[in-house]
Amino acid sequence: MQPECTPWIRLGTEARHAEGGLLQGLNFAVKDVFAVAGHTNAAGNPDWLNTHKPAVKHSAAVERLLGSGAKLHGMTHTDELMFSLNGENVHYGTPPNPIAPGHIPGGSSSGSASAVASGEVDFGLGTDTAGSVRIPSSFCGICGFRPTHGGVPMDGVIPLAPAFDTVGWMARRASTLLQVGRVLLEKPLDDGGKFARMMLPVEAWAAAEPGCAESLRGALESFGPLGAFESIHMTDGELAAWAGIFRTIQGYEIWSAHGAWITAQHPRFGPGIAERFAWTATITEGAYREASQLQQAIAARLEALLGSEGVLVLPTAPCGAPVIGLPGEEIEMTRTRILQLSCIAGLGGLPQVTLPLAKTDGLPVGLSLIAGRGQDLKLLRWAADIEASMKPAAAAVINQIQ
C-alpha cells in the first residue's frame, strides 16, 4: 500500500498578488504543471524535475488569478505527467482524501483536490484531459469544473493531449467556482437565461454502479431546482466505443507531446504509467486520423442535442473512491469504466460541472451537468443557484461531506 503524503510542494519563491479584485481574500493551490516564476515543475516525476528549468514567468491562468487578488498558497502533487486518474504516485506518495481516509483522492489533480477538501485553500487549480479535475472532485466530495475546450488559455501549462487539455478548478462551493470562472474564462458569454431541457443519458447511468446510480437518482428528486427530466439515448451503441475513440486520440497526442523526451531520458515511471506510455507509442497516424473524424461527428451530435438550452445530467464517476493500493488490474478496470463517463465532455469540447450531491456506501459521489459549448458561466451560475436553493435534507448531506 502506498503511503499518504501531504498534498503540498512548497514554493521557494513569492508570487505577488494584487491587493484588490474579484478574488480578493481567497487563496488557492496550483497543480504542479502550471508555470510559476522561479519554480521548476516536477509534473509528478523526479526525472522531469531534473531535466527542466525554473519558469521565467507565470502561466496565463495563474497570472489572471493573482491579478484578481487571489493569494497563491502553494504547489500541489499530481500523477506522473498527468497520465492517471487515481492519485497514487510511486515517487511522491498519495495525497490524502480528507472525506474518505484510506481511499484514493483521484487524479491527476490529486493534490489540489486534497487541499480543497481539507479546507486548506478556497479553491484549487488543475488540468482536466480525461477527467483529472472532475474525478478527484467526485471522490473527495467537492465541486469541480471543466470548461469549454479552449475556454481558458493553456499558456504556461505542461500539455498532455492538446485536443482535450483544459484548465479546470475545484472548490467546496459552486458559488466559488462561479467566482473563479468570471476571472479565468477567456471570452465569457452572457450567463443569463435558463436551461430548458434536462436529459438523462441512458448509457451514462447504466455505466455507474447500481448503488451509485440509485443514490444520485435520489438526489434528482431531493436536491435543487433541476426541473423535469427526459431519458435519452445519446449514442448509437455503447459508451465503450466513445471511450475507445477518446483513448486513441489522447494516446497519439500524448506520444507526440512527450515521446521524444521519454526516448531521450528513459524516465523512471511507476507501475501502470510506464505501460500506458509504451502503449501510446504504438498508435498509428492512420488510427489517429480515423478516430479524429469520428470525434468530429460525435461533437456535432452533442452540439445539436444540447444547443444553448440543453443539459446532460449524469454520474460524474461510476463509483465512490476506491481504497488505496488496489492491484494494477483493478485500477485499470476502474479507469476504463471512468473513461466511459468522462470522455463525453472531452469528445464534445463541452463544459461540465460536478456537484457533491450524494453518498454511496458512505463515500461521496458527484452529479454532473454538461452544457453546450460556450455555456460555461451560465452553467456555473445555474450550479450556484442549485446549491443556494437546496432543500434542508440535501444541505445536510453536503455538510456531512464537507
Secondary structure, DSSP 8 states (H G I E B T S, - for coil): ---B--SEE--SS-----SSSTTTT-EEEEETTB--TT----TT-HHHHHTS---SS--HHHHHHHHTT-EEEEEE--SGGG--SS--BTTTBB---TTSTTB---SSSHHHHHHHHTTSSSEEEEEESSSTTHHHHHHHT-EEEE-STTSS--TTB--S-TTT-EEEEEESSHHHHHHHHHHH-SS-----S---EEEEEHHHHHHS-HHHHHHHHHHHHHSSS---EEEE--SSS-HHHHHHHHHHHHHHHHHHHHHHHHHHH-----TTHHHHHHHHTT--HHHHHHHHHHHHHHHHHHHHHHTTTEEEEEESSSSS--BTT--HHHHHHHHHHHHHHHHHHHHHT--EEEEEEEEETTEEEEEEEEE-TT-HHHHHHHHHHHHHT--HHHHHHHHHH-
